[in-house]
Amino acid sequence: MAETGQRRRFFQLRVWHGMTVRAWLTMLLRNGFRIAPRRWYLVLLITAASVVNSTLALVQRLALGRRIDRTELPPDPLFILGHWRSGTTLLHELLGLDARHACPSTYACLAPSHFLISQRLLAPWLRWLLPARRSQDDVVVGFEQAQEDEWALCALGLPSLYQTAAFPNRDAHDWQYADLEGLVPAVRRRWISAWTRLLRCVALGAPGKRLVIKSPLHLARIEAALEVFPDARFVHIVREPQAVFASTLRLWQRLAEDEGLQAPQADRLRPFVLENYVRAYESFERQCSRIPPGRLCQVRYEDLVADPVGQVRRIYEHLDLGGFDAVRPMLEMRALQAAGFRTNRLSLSPEEARLVKLRWGPLAAKFGGYGREGELCAA
């Protein structure tokens, strides 16, 4: 099993460093303050940072609150759908090369309550606190790079499955906030209000641009996305399921080690990973037919890696995004730079391979054509 990037050092930034006092204390309270003794230093550091975040959040509300409220959301964002470790990050980076596109940045997702007023001032000074590469896959980390909006929602204090990274041993994983289907209407409205406010902040910082939004959990949120953005477009990326399982398990193990406030129990993450894939694709199956014809394009990770320029061109043509010729030189340069990159080779035990085939096989066949010819849920 190949090793990946370096482990997070004690002084480097965690997602939780971007929380306000209220968001931070709410997360600790919801998880019973069950913190490993060796992680209390992190609690003290994050608590101090939360006071700064609360102050800056107040300044941003006073300075820009009305402008944020008046900012119109771009009508036709592009959503990248796909399970963890299916190539969503690569696709996000490629689509983000288009100058007409705007993505939530790593800094915005680390400081979602105040990034509009603080990034120019603080980012240059905080750069040294970022790890050079992600520990799970050796991908370069930077404040300007495209990032998942779910981390921002997590830092804003919304209940999220991603809080499992902080508390990997918890029993409840907040799946109801992944697909939003089990929430009472008032709670669902509050979630959507917080999400759209975050996206308004991103849009305010990138006027006139199309938003490119990526989070594996949006695979289960198509109804909510179409409710807010009736003209949204979607790209669904799939990958061979055994590779997805091995890489996703490694991802959550590294997140628990790097971001966790508990010592992770090894036996908890495997069933968590197995169940999430099933739940995500069952939600996708229920909701994907609501996407209007011509608004959903499906891509295989293996094809994207083999021919990134050709696959992105296909996405542009299928979704009628226009302007491909302008972005093609940047895509070609990016493809040349990535030519020597090799993904980590991770192996499964015979029992893991059996479970993946049993639990994920039918869904992977239906939505990716892996293992047998299956119906693709695409326009």
C-alpha positions as CSV (number, residue, x, y, z in Angstrom):
1,M,0.0,0.0,0.0
2,A,1.7,3.2,-1.1
3,E,2.3,6.0,1.3
4,T,0.8,9.5,0.7
5,G,1.7,13.0,1.8
6,Q,3.1,14.0,5.2
7,R,0.9,14.0,8.3
8,R,-0.4,17.3,9.6
9,R,1.9,19.0,12.1
10,F,0.5,20.2,15.4
11,F,0.6,23.9,14.5
12,Q,-0.9,23.6,11.1
13,L,-4.5,24.7,10.3
14,R,-7.5,22.5,10.7
15,V,-10.9,23.2,9.3
16,W,-12.1,23.9,12.8
17,H,-9.8,26.9,13.1
18,G,-12.2,28.8,10.9
19,M,-15.2,28.4,13.3
20,T,-16.8,31.2,15.3
21,V,-17.2,30.8,19.0
22,R,-20.9,29.8,18.6
23,A,-20.2,27.3,15.8
24,W,-17.3,25.7,17.7
25,L,-19.1,25.4,21.0
26,T,-22.2,24.0,19.2
27,M,-20.1,21.3,17.6
28,L,-18.4,20.3,20.8
29,L,-21.7,20.2,22.7
30,R,-23.4,18.1,20.0
31,N,-20.6,15.6,20.3
32,G,-20.5,15.6,24.1
33,F,-17.0,17.1,24.4
34,R,-15.6,13.7,23.9
35,I,-12.1,14.7,23.2
36,A,-8.9,12.7,23.5
37,P,-6.5,14.1,26.1
38,R,-3.7,14.4,23.6
39,R,-6.0,16.7,21.5
40,W,-6.8,19.3,24.1
41,Y,-4.0,21.5,22.9
42,L,-6.0,21.8,19.6
43,V,-9.1,22.7,21.5
44,L,-7.3,25.6,23.2
45,L,-5.9,26.8,19.9
46,I,-9.2,26.5,18.0
47,T,-11.0,28.3,20.9
48,A,-8.6,31.2,20.7
49,A,-9.0,31.3,16.9
50,S,-12.8,31.2,17.2
51,V,-12.8,34.5,19.1
52,V,-10.9,36.1,16.3
53,N,-13.3,34.6,13.7
54,S,-16.3,35.9,15.7
55,T,-14.9,39.4,15.7
56,L,-14.1,39.3,12.0
57,A,-17.5,37.8,11.2
58,L,-19.1,40.8,13.0
59,V,-17.0,43.2,11.0
60,Q,-18.0,41.6,7.7
61,R,-21.7,41.6,8.6
62,L,-21.5,45.3,9.5
63,A,-19.4,46.2,6.4
64,L,-20.9,44.0,3.8
65,G,-24.1,42.5,5.2
66,R,-26.5,44.5,3.0
67,R,-24.4,44.0,-0.1
68,I,-24.4,40.2,0.5
69,D,-28.1,40.2,1.0
70,R,-28.6,42.1,-2.3
71,T,-26.2,40.0,-4.3
72,E,-28.0,37.9,-6.9
73,L,-27.0,34.3,-7.3
74,P,-25.8,33.3,-10.8
75,P,-28.7,31.5,-12.4
76,D,-26.8,28.5,-13.9
77,P,-24.1,27.1,-11.6
78,L,-22.3,24.0,-12.5
79,F,-22.5,21.2,-9.9
80,I,-19.9,18.5,-9.8
81,L,-21.4,15.3,-8.5
82,G,-19.5,12.2,-7.4
83,H,-18.6,10.1,-4.5
84,W,-15.4,10.8,-2.6
85,R,-12.2,9.8,-4.5
86,S,-14.0,9.5,-7.8
87,G,-12.1,12.4,-9.4
88,T,-14.3,15.3,-8.3
89,T,-11.2,17.3,-7.2
90,L,-9.5,16.9,-10.5
91,L,-12.6,17.8,-12.4
92,H,-13.2,20.9,-10.1
93,E,-9.6,22.1,-10.9
94,L,-10.0,21.6,-14.6
95,L,-13.4,23.4,-14.8
96,G,-12.0,26.1,-12.6
97,L,-9.4,27.0,-15.2
98,D,-12.1,28.8,-17.2
99,A,-11.8,32.5,-16.4
100,R,-15.6,32.7,-16.6
101,H,-16.0,30.3,-13.7
102,A,-15.7,30.9,-9.9
103,C,-15.2,28.3,-7.2
104,P,-15.2,28.6,-3.5
105,S,-11.5,28.8,-2.5
106,T,-9.7,27.0,0.2
107,Y,-9.4,30.2,2.2
108,A,-13.1,30.9,1.8
109,C,-13.9,27.5,3.1
110,L,-11.5,27.8,6.0
111,A,-12.9,31.3,6.9
112,P,-16.4,31.3,5.6
113,S,-17.8,33.9,8.0
114,H,-15.3,36.6,7.0
115,F,-13.2,35.7,3.9
116,L,-14.5,38.7,1.9
117,I,-12.8,41.2,4.3
118,S,-9.9,39.1,5.6
119,Q,-8.4,37.2,2.7
120,R,-6.3,39.9,1.3
121,L,-4.9,40.8,4.7
122,L,-4.5,37.5,6.4
123,A,-3.9,34.9,3.7
124,P,-0.3,36.0,3.0
125,W,0.5,35.7,6.7
126,L,-1.2,32.3,7.3
127,R,0.2,30.5,4.3
128,W,2.9,28.9,6.3
129,L,0.3,27.2,8.5
130,L,-1.1,25.3,5.5
131,P,0.3,21.8,4.8
132,A,2.1,21.7,1.5
133,R,0.1,18.7,0.3
134,R,-3.0,16.8,1.3
135,S,-1.9,13.8,3.4
136,Q,-4.4,11.4,1.7
137,D,-3.3,11.9,-1.9
138,D,-0.3,14.3,-2.2
139,V,-2.4,17.0,-4.0
140,V,-0.9,20.5,-3.6
141,V,-2.7,22.7,-1.1
142,G,-3.1,26.5,-1.5
143,F,-5.5,29.1,-0.3
144,E,-6.5,30.0,-3.9
145,Q,-7.4,26.5,-5.0
146,A,-10.9,25.3,-5.5
147,Q,-12.5,23.7,-2.5
148,E,-15.7,21.9,-1.4
149,D,-18.3,24.2,0.0
150,E,-19.3,21.5,2.5
151,W,-16.2,22.3,4.6
152,A,-17.4,25.9,4.7
153,L,-20.8,24.9,5.9
154,C,-19.1,22.7,8.5
155,A,-17.0,25.7,9.7
156,L,-20.1,27.8,9.8
157,G,-21.5,25.4,12.4
158,L,-24.1,23.5,10.3
159,P,-24.5,19.9,11.3
160,S,-22.6,17.9,8.7
161,L,-21.4,14.4,8.1
162,Y,-18.0,16.0,7.8
163,Q,-17.9,16.6,11.5
164,T,-17.1,12.9,11.6
165,A,-13.6,14.0,10.8
166,A,-13.5,15.7,14.2
167,F,-15.3,13.0,16.0
168,P,-14.7,9.8,14.1
169,N,-16.0,7.6,16.9
170,R,-19.4,9.2,17.1
171,D,-22.5,7.0,16.5
172,A,-24.7,9.6,14.6
173,H,-23.2,11.0,11.4
174,D,-25.9,13.6,10.5
175,W,-26.9,11.9,7.3
176,Q,-30.2,13.8,7.3
177,Y,-28.1,16.9,6.6
178,A,-26.6,15.1,3.6
179,D,-29.7,14.5,1.6
180,L,-31.9,17.0,3.5
181,E,-34.9,14.6,3.0
182,G,-35.6,13.9,6.7
183,L,-35.4,17.5,7.9
184,V,-38.5,19.3,9.1
185,P,-39.3,22.2,6.7
186,A,-38.1,25.0,9.1
187,V,-34.7,23.3,9.6
188,R,-34.4,22.6,5.9
189,R,-35.1,26.3,5.1
190,R,-32.4,27.4,7.6
191,W,-29.9,25.0,6.0
192,I,-30.6,26.3,2.5
193,S,-30.5,29.9,3.7
194,A,-27.0,29.4,5.2
195,W,-25.9,27.6,2.0
196,T,-27.2,30.3,-0.3
197,R,-25.7,33.1,1.8
198,L,-22.3,31.4,1.5
199,L,-22.7,31.2,-2.3
200,R,-23.8,34.9,-2.3
201,C,-20.5,35.7,-0.6
202,V,-18.6,33.8,-3.3
203,A,-20.6,35.5,-6.0
204,L,-20.0,38.9,-4.5
205,G,-16.2,38.3,-4.7
206,A,-16.5,37.1,-8.4
207,P,-19.2,39.2,-10.0
208,G,-20.6,38.0,-13.3
209,K,-19.0,34.5,-13.1
210,R,-20.7,31.1,-13.2
211,L,-20.3,29.2,-9.9
212,V,-18.7,25.8,-10.1
213,I,-19.7,23.9,-6.9
214,K,-18.3,20.6,-5.8
215,S,-19.1,18.4,-2.8
216,P,-19.6,14.6,-2.7
217,L,-22.7,15.3,-0.5
218,H,-24.4,17.2,-3.3
219,L,-24.8,13.8,-5.0
220,A,-27.7,13.5,-2.6
221,R,-29.0,17.1,-2.8
222,I,-30.2,17.4,-6.4
223,E,-33.7,18.5,-5.3
224,A,-32.3,21.3,-3.1
225,A,-29.9,22.4,-5.9
226,L,-32.7,22.6,-8.4
227,E,-35.0,24.3,-5.9
228,V,-32.5,27.2,-5.6
229,F,-31.0,27.0,-9.1
230,P,-33.7,25.7,-11.6
231,D,-31.2,26.3,-14.5
232,A,-28.3,24.5,-12.9
233,R,-26.1,22.0,-14.8
234,F,-24.6,18.9,-13.4
235,V,-21.5,16.7,-14.2
236,H,-21.5,13.3,-12.6
237,I,-18.1,11.6,-12.4
238,V,-17.8,7.9,-11.5
239,R,-14.9,5.5,-10.8
240,E,-14.3,1.8,-10.4
241,P,-15.8,1.0,-7.0
242,Q,-13.0,-1.0,-5.4
243,A,-10.5,1.8,-6.1
244,V,-13.1,4.2,-4.7
245,F,-13.5,2.2,-1.5
246,A,-9.8,1.8,-0.8
247,S,-9.1,5.5,-1.5
248,T,-12.1,6.7,0.5
249,L,-11.2,4.6,3.5
250,R,-7.7,6.0,3.4
251,L,-9.2,9.5,3.1
252,W,-11.3,9.2,6.2
253,Q,-8.5,7.5,8.1
254,R,-6.2,10.5,7.3
255,L,-9.0,13.0,8.1
256,A,-9.5,11.4,11.5
257,E,-5.8,11.5,12.2
258,D,-5.2,15.1,10.9
259,E,-8.5,16.8,11.8
260,G,-9.7,14.5,14.6
261,L,-10.3,15.5,18.2
262,Q,-10.5,11.8,19.2
263,A,-8.2,8.8,18.7
264,P,-10.0,7.0,15.8
265,Q,-11.2,3.5,16.4
266,A,-10.3,1.5,13.3
267,D,-13.4,-0.7,13.2
268,R,-15.8,2.3,12.9
269,L,-14.7,3.8,9.5
270,R,-15.2,0.8,7.3
271,P,-19.0,0.4,7.8
272,F,-19.2,4.3,7.7
273,V,-17.6,4.3,4.2
274,L,-19.6,1.4,3.0
275,E,-22.9,2.9,4.1
276,N,-22.3,6.4,2.7
277,Y,-21.9,5.1,-0.9
278,V,-25.2,3.2,-0.7
279,R,-27.0,6.1,0.9
280,A,-25.6,8.7,-1.5
281,Y,-26.5,6.7,-4.6
282,E,-29.9,5.7,-3.3
283,S,-30.6,9.4,-2.9
284,F,-29.2,10.1,-6.4
285,E,-31.4,7.4,-7.8
286,R,-34.5,9.0,-6.3
287,Q,-33.7,12.5,-7.4
288,C,-31.7,12.4,-10.6
289,S,-34.7,12.1,-12.9
290,R,-35.7,15.7,-11.9
291,I,-32.8,17.1,-13.8
292,P,-34.1,18.4,-17.1
293,P,-32.9,16.8,-20.4
294,G,-29.5,18.1,-21.5
295,R,-28.4,19.3,-18.0
296,L,-26.5,16.2,-16.8
297,C,-23.3,14.9,-18.3
298,Q,-21.6,11.7,-17.0
299,V,-17.8,11.2,-17.1
300,R,-15.7,8.3,-16.0
301,Y,-12.6,9.0,-13.9
302,E,-10.5,6.6,-16.0
303,D,-11.5,8.5,-19.2
304,L,-10.8,11.9,-17.6
305,V,-7.3,10.9,-16.5
306,A,-6.5,9.4,-20.0
307,D,-7.8,12.4,-22.0
308,P,-8.6,15.4,-19.8
309,V,-8.9,17.9,-22.7
310,G,-11.2,15.7,-24.7
311,Q,-13.4,14.9,-21.7
312,V,-13.8,18.5,-20.7
313,R,-14.6,19.4,-24.3
314,R,-17.3,16.8,-24.2
315,I,-18.7,18.3,-21.0
316,Y,-18.7,21.8,-22.6
317,E,-20.5,20.5,-25.6
318,H,-23.1,18.3,-23.8
319,L,-24.0,21.1,-21.3
320,D,-23.7,23.9,-23.9
321,L,-21.3,25.9,-21.7
322,G,-19.7,27.6,-24.7
323,G,-16.2,29.2,-24.8
324,F,-14.2,25.9,-24.8
325,D,-11.6,27.3,-27.3
326,A,-10.6,30.0,-24.8
327,V,-9.9,27.5,-22.0
328,R,-8.3,24.8,-24.1
329,P,-4.7,26.1,-23.9
330,M,-4.9,26.1,-20.1
331,L,-6.3,22.6,-20.1
332,E,-3.5,21.4,-22.4
333,M,-0.9,23.0,-20.1
334,R,-2.5,21.4,-17.1
335,A,-2.5,18.0,-18.8
336,L,1.2,18.3,-19.5
337,Q,2.0,19.3,-15.9
338,A,0.1,16.3,-14.6
339,A,1.5,13.8,-17.1
340,G,3.9,12.3,-14.6
341,F,1.4,12.1,-11.7
342,R,0.6,8.6,-10.5
343,T,-2.3,7.8,-8.2
344,N,-1.7,5.8,-5.0
345,R,-2.1,2.1,-5.4
346,L,-4.2,0.8,-2.5
347,S,-5.2,-2.8,-2.0
348,L,-8.2,-4.4,-0.4
349,S,-8.4,-7.5,1.8
350,P,-10.5,-10.3,0.3
351,E,-13.3,-9.6,2.8
352,E,-13.3,-5.9,1.8
353,A,-13.4,-6.7,-1.9
354,R,-16.4,-9.1,-1.2
355,L,-18.3,-6.4,0.7
356,V,-17.7,-3.8,-1.9
357,K,-18.9,-6.1,-4.6
358,L,-21.9,-7.1,-2.6
359,R,-22.9,-3.6,-1.3
360,W,-21.8,-1.3,-4.1
361,G,-21.8,-3.6,-7.1
362,P,-25.4,-3.1,-8.3
363,L,-25.2,0.7,-7.9
364,A,-21.8,0.9,-9.6
365,A,-23.1,-1.1,-12.5
366,K,-26.2,1.0,-12.8
367,F,-24.6,4.4,-12.5
368,G,-21.2,3.7,-13.9
369,G,-21.5,0.6,-16.0
370,Y,-18.8,-1.1,-13.9
371,G,-19.0,-4.9,-13.7
372,R,-21.8,-5.3,-16.2
373,E,-23.8,-3.1,-18.6
374,G,-26.0,-0.9,-16.6
375,E,-28.5,1.9,-17.2
376,L,-26.9,5.3,-16.9
377,C,-28.9,8.0,-15.2
378,A,-28.2,10.7,-17.7
379,A,-30.1,13.0,-20.0
